[in-house]
Amino acid sequence: MPETTSEFTSPNLSVLIPADKIRERIREMGQQIASDYAGRRPELICVLKGAMIFLSDLARAIDLNLTFDYIAVSSYGKEKSSSGEVKIVKDLDEPLQGRDIILVEDILDTGLTLSYLVNSFKARGATSIKIATLLNKPERRKVEVHADYIGFDIPDEFVVGYGLDYAERYRNLPYIGVVKG
């Protein structure tokens, strides 16, 4: 019988950031956010689908009363690089007027998506908007976007795991991995 390889041990992946380092960094980010927003009630807005796992862990690391909302945008489709066109696939459920927003994203890459969302949220009347991203790829930036909370700066590699995917695969990996080839 041929030996099978699971997605977790695939020879097509190499570990870039192990699960324990991710957990520790998210704990630190949560403490910083709780300190920065002490006495306030921020709303975490998750950019679906990639940031859902990050949002879950980050929210549990923030010792504050929070609310959540979700937005889905598309700029990649099933490709490895952004098309540059941002399309809202699922909009927010609640208005943003007068709210303190923390936009939770899996990866800050070209900056096109987050720039679009920040501008949209400002136009909708958010009181403040900060960005929390698990991963930051500064080498790929096309539009200047400032992230207030950054998990890790990473090189210009195509990464998956911990919510990030390639053609809807690898999201459930507990680590950040690099797709080889």
N, C-alpha and C positions, 0 to 999 in steps of 0.2 A: 504494500500500500504506500503511495507517495506521501512524503511528509508535507504537512501544510504549515503555512506561516500566517500568524494572525496579523491584523492591522497594527497591533501594538508593537510587534517585533518585525515589521516589514523591512526587508533589505533595501527598499526604496526610500526609507526614512532614516535620518540621523537626528538624535536629540540635540536641540539647541539650548532649551531651557527646561531643566527637569521640574517635575511636579512640586517637589518640596521648596524650591526657590520661588516658584509662582505663588504658592500658599503664603510664604513669609512676606513677599513683597506686597501682596494684596492686603495682608494684615496691617502692614505699615501705612499703606495708602488709606485704608479705612480709618486709622487713628488720626491721620493728618486731616482728612475730610471732616471727621467729627470735631476736631479742634477748630478748624476754619469756620464751621457752620454752627458752633455752639449757640444754643438759644434760638436757632432757626429751623425751619422744616423744608429742606431742599427736596426737589423732585428729581429722581433719577430717570433719565430717558434713555432707554436701551435701543441701540441700533441693531435691529434683527438682521439675520439670524446669528451672525458671528459673535456678538457681544453677550449673548444670553447666559453663558456659563460664567463669564467674568462678572456680569451684573449680579448673579446669584451669590457668588462668593464675596464680592465687594460689599453688597448690601448687608450681609451678615457681619461684616467687619466694621461697620459704621454704627456707633452707639448713639443713634439719634432716631427720632420719629421721622420716617421717610414716606414718600409716595412714589409710585412707579408709573411710567407710561412707556409705550413702545412705538417705534417707527421702523418701517422697513423701506430700504432704498436699494436700488440696484445700479451698479456701475461696472460690474465685472461679468455678470452672466455666468457662463461656464468656462470662461477664459482665465489665464494666469495673469493678465494685465488689465487695468482699467480701460474702459472705452472712453472715459472722460466725460460722458454724459450721465448726469445723476437723474434718476427717475424715482419718485415716491411710489412705492408699491402698497404700503399700508400707512395711513396717516395716524396722528395722535388721536386719542379718544377724548381728551379734555383740553380746554383752552389754556394758553400759557400766560395770559394777562396777569401781571403782578406776582409771578412765581420765580423763585430762585431755582435755576435749572443746572443740573450736572449731566452733561451729555456723555453717555458711557459707550465707548467704541472699542472694538477688538484691536484695530490697528490704524495708526495714522501713517498713511503712505504718501500719496500725491497731495493730499490736503483738499482735493476737489469736493469730496463728499462732505467733510466736516465744515468747510467754508460755506457751502451751500446751506447746510442745516443751521449753522450759527446765524447767517443772514436771514433765513426764514424765521427762526425763533425770535430774533430781534424785532422783525416786522410784525410778529404776532404779539408783541408786548411783554416778553419775559423781562423781569426786573434785572436778573443777572444770568449769565451763561458761562459755565466753566466746563472744561473738557477733561474727562478721565479716560485714558487709553491704556490698554494693557501693553501694547507694543508701539514703538515709534521707529519709523524708518526714514531718518532725515535726508538720506542720499536721494530719495525718490521725490522729494517735495517739488511740486509745480506751483502751488499757491501757499503763501505764508499763513500758517495756522499755529496758534500758540496753545499747547496742551498744558493744563494746570497740574495735572497728576499723571505721571508717566510710570508705567511698570518697568519697562526695559527698553533701552535703545538697542536696535538690532541691525545687522548688516543687510544689504540689498539681496536677500535670498527669498525664495518663495516658501512661506511657512504655513504649516497646518497644525491642527490640534487645539485643544482647549477652546473650542468653538469655531475656530477658523477651518475652512474647508478647501478642498479642490474637487469641483463637480459634485458637491454635497457629501463627499467622503472625508473621513478623518476627524470630524468635529468632536467626537467623543474621546479622543486621546487625552490622557491626563497631563501631557507635557506639550511643549512647542517643539515641533520637528521641522526639519528641512526636507523637502522633496528632492530627491536626487534624480538627475537626468531629466 
